[in-house]
Amino acid sequence: MAGYVILGKFRQGPPDMSNVEQDISGLKTGAEKLGARIVGLWALMGRFDVLIVVDAPDEMRAVGVAGLASRTLNVSTETARAFGEDELSAVARQPPR
């Protein structure tokens, strides 16, 4: 599977955190139903409020997880493909063009 990073920013200031454990659990379950896996989820300080690392078989499912995160956590998202160490090494071994 490929790695993806989803960055989220709360839409309306700090959210009601009373259901955060249930929301995260639902997000993980929803990702699994899409055929993806949430590797980790972190709260951030700075420009973004949430970081989600996802393993997904393709871009469409990664975007599906981002949409689910957007609805579940009430965040606007930015998604990027993340290349692991092995992938980065493979790119470095490619001959120059």
C-alpha positions, 0 to 999 in steps of 0.5 A: 500500500502507498502512504498518504498524509492528511493535514486538517484544519478545524473549520470553526475554531476548537471543536467540542472534544467530548466525543473525540474518542468515538469520532476517531474510532469511527474514522478508523472503521470508515477507513477500513471499510474503504480498504485503507488503514489509519497508521496514526492520528495526531493533534498539532500546534501550528498551521494545521490542527490534525495530522493523519497518516494513512496506508491506502491502495490508491489515491481514490481511497486516500481521498475517500479517507480525507473526505471522511476525516473532513466530515467526522472531525469537521476539518478542511483537509490537504492530502499528499502522497508520502514516500517511505524510506524504501521508495525514496531509496528506489528513486535515488537509485534511478539513473539520471535522465 
